[in-house]
Amino acid sequence: MINAKRFWVEVSVVTHDDGFCIKLDERDLLTPLKSKLIIPTRGLADEIASEWDAVKGEINPENLPMTKRANSAIERVGTQRAEITAHLLEYIDSDLLCYRAEGPDSLVKAQNAWDEWIAWAKDFDITLEKTHGIMPIAQPEGNKESAKIWLNQWDDFEFTSIYDFISLGGSFVLGMALSERKISTSDCFNLSIIDEVHQESIWGTDDEALALRENKQAELKASDKFFMLCRQDKLT
């Protein structure tokens, strides 16, 4: 798409046997690998159509966040789901929530907010052991199987967002909580940066780090929007 320019006049959404497609005039919108972009819900299809209708002149992929995620659902998750699942399961052994500081008291107190979510994960047969410091510790063997069962319930489009929920926050459990609508995107993000915020309180804010954090937060919000648009028809 880079350096390509708008060539269409109208954008429309049409029904398909497996969902919805977007047309640029009479042309079907395709993925980068030339697969037909078939969208599972009308709400998501309308949002993607709006992205393309808003294009003025040159096509900038950065202005097509829902399209980007739909492409990923089809071309990446749809073809490499087993490998991506295995990658996400590694977060069970290194979940952010398990690694605690011994001090100062202000950081210890802030990290105690994670305890609620470690307790909540037990509802899904995931039991996480806590430790002090950053050295990895072994977690109960059954955790990964329970986490895999949980991941397998989501379709490829939902899974695309869940990948972001987990990887952006560094926590399988916080990603689960956001997916299950037990926590807001803002609270999920704030819980994931407790250590970072504490370091800033001591050493000050680094502009580059702040920019990266703001970008991560924006990505999390976009992924959450994508997730809810994918779930729209299932929740009505």
N, C-alpha and C positions, 0 to 999 in steps of 0.2 A: 504493500500500500504506500510505502514511502515514496515521495515525489509524484505520486499519481494525483490527478485532479478530478474534481467532480465532473462527471459526464452525463448525469441523469437529471431529469426534471422532477419526476415524482417518485415517492417512496410509498410502498403499500405492503400490507400484511395479508397473506392468503393462507387458507387452511391447507393442511397436508394430512395424509393418513396417519402420520406419527406426531402431529402437532401443527406447527405454523412455520411458514417461510416468509422471507422478506424479499420483495422485488424492487429493483432499481429500474424504473420504467418497466420493460419486459424481461429484464435479466434477473435471474435468481442470484441472491447474495451468496457467495461461496466462502469457504474457509481458505486460509493461505495455501493449503494443499489441494484446493479445488473440490473439496467435498461440499455437498449441499448443506447449507446452514439450516438445520431443522431444530426449531425451538419448542420446548415442551409446553409452555404456557402462553396464553395470549398476552398477559401483562408483560412478560419478559420480551416477547416479540415486539410489542408496541414500543417498549423502551429502546430496543435496538434500532427499530425503525426511526425513532426520534433522533437518535444519535446521527444516523446517516442523513436525515432530512436537515439537520443543523449544519452539515458540512458546507463551508464557504470556500471555494477555491481548492487549495491543496488539502489532501487527506492526511490528517495527523492521527496516528494510532492512539496517542495519549488522550485524545478526545473521544475515544470509543471504548470506555472501560467495560461495558456490558458485552460488547462484541468480542473484546479480547478474551473474556472469561468463557463465553460460549464457544469460541474457537478452541480454547484449552480443553473444555469438557469433551468436545468431539475428537480432537486430534491427539490430545495428550492423555487425559484420563481414560477415554474410550479405548485406547490402544495399549496403555501401560498401567492399567489400574493395579495389577498385582504388585508391580515394582513400587508404585507410589504408596500403596498400602504398607508394604514392608518398611518403607522409609518412615512413614508416620508412626508406626509401632515402635520405632527406636526412641521416640519421645517418652514412652512409658518408662524407660530406664534412666532417662535424664530430665524428667519433668522439673521445670523451674520451681514448682511449689515444694519440692523435697529438700532443697538446698538452703539451709538457714545460716544466718550469721550468729556468732556468739555475743556480739556487741557492735556498736553501742546500743543502749536500751531503746533509743528512738527507732532504730532499724529493726530490732527484734520485735518491738511492738507493731510496727508496720507490717512485717512479714506474718505476724499472727493472723492477719486477715485471710491468709491462704488456708488456714485450718478448716474453715467452713467448707471449702471446696474439696479438700482431701476427704473429709467425712462424707460429703455428698457423693463422691465417686464410688463409695462402697455400695450404693444402690445398683451399680452396674457391675458388681463383683470385681472392682478394681481397688486394691488395697495398696496404698503407697506408704513406704517407710521414709521417715525424715532423717536428715543427718545435718551435721554442722560442717561448714567448709564447702569445698568444690570437688573433692575426690568422689568419683562415682561409687555408688553402693548397689548391691544386688537387690532387685525387687522380686516379690513373689512370682513364681513361675506362671501361675494362671492368669496374670494380668493381661498379657499380650493376647491370649485367646479371647478373653472377655472383650478387650478393646477391638479385636478384629470382628467379632460378632456385631458390635455396635457400628463399626464402619460399614459393614456389608449391607446394612438396611437402607442406605442412601443411594439414590440414583447418581449417574455420572455428573449431572449438572450440580446437584446438591453437594456432592463430594468435592467438586472443584472449589467451592467456597470453604468447605470444612478443612481442606488442605491449607488454605490461607489462615483460617482461624487458629489452627494448631501451630503452624510454622512461624507466623508473624509474632505470636505471643510466647513461643518457646514452651508451651504447656499443652499436653494432650487434654488434661482435665479442664482447663479454662476453655479450650476449643469445644469440648463436649458441652460445657455449660452454656456457651453462646449458641450452639446449634440447637440445644433443647429449650432455648428461650428462658433460661433461668437467670440470665445476667445480660445487662445491656452491653453494647459495643464499647461505650465509654468506660464502664466499670471493668470490663474485661481488659481493655487496653491499660487502664491505670494500675490494675493489679499486676500486669506483666512488666511494668517499668518501675516497680518499687525500688529495686536495687539501684537502677540508673538515676532516679530522682535523688536518692540519698547521696550518691557520689557527687552529684551536682551541688548539693547543699554544702559540701565540703570544699570542692575544687572549683566551683563555678560552672557556668554553662558554656559549652563549646558550640559555636555556630554550626559547624558541619554536623555534629552529633544531633543538634536540635533539628536541623533540616531533615536528617534521616528519620528521626522520630516522627516528625510531622508527616513525612511521606508514608511511613508505616501505618500511622493512624488513618490516613486517607485511604490507603489500600484496604485496611480492615473494614472501614465503613462501606466502601464500594463492594467488597465481597459480601458483606451482610445484606446490602440492598439486592445484589444478585441472588443470594440465597432465598430471601423472602419472595422475590418475583418468581423463582423456581417453585416455591411452595404454595403459591397463591391459589391454584386450583384445588390443592389438597386440603386447604384450610377453610374453604367456603362450602 
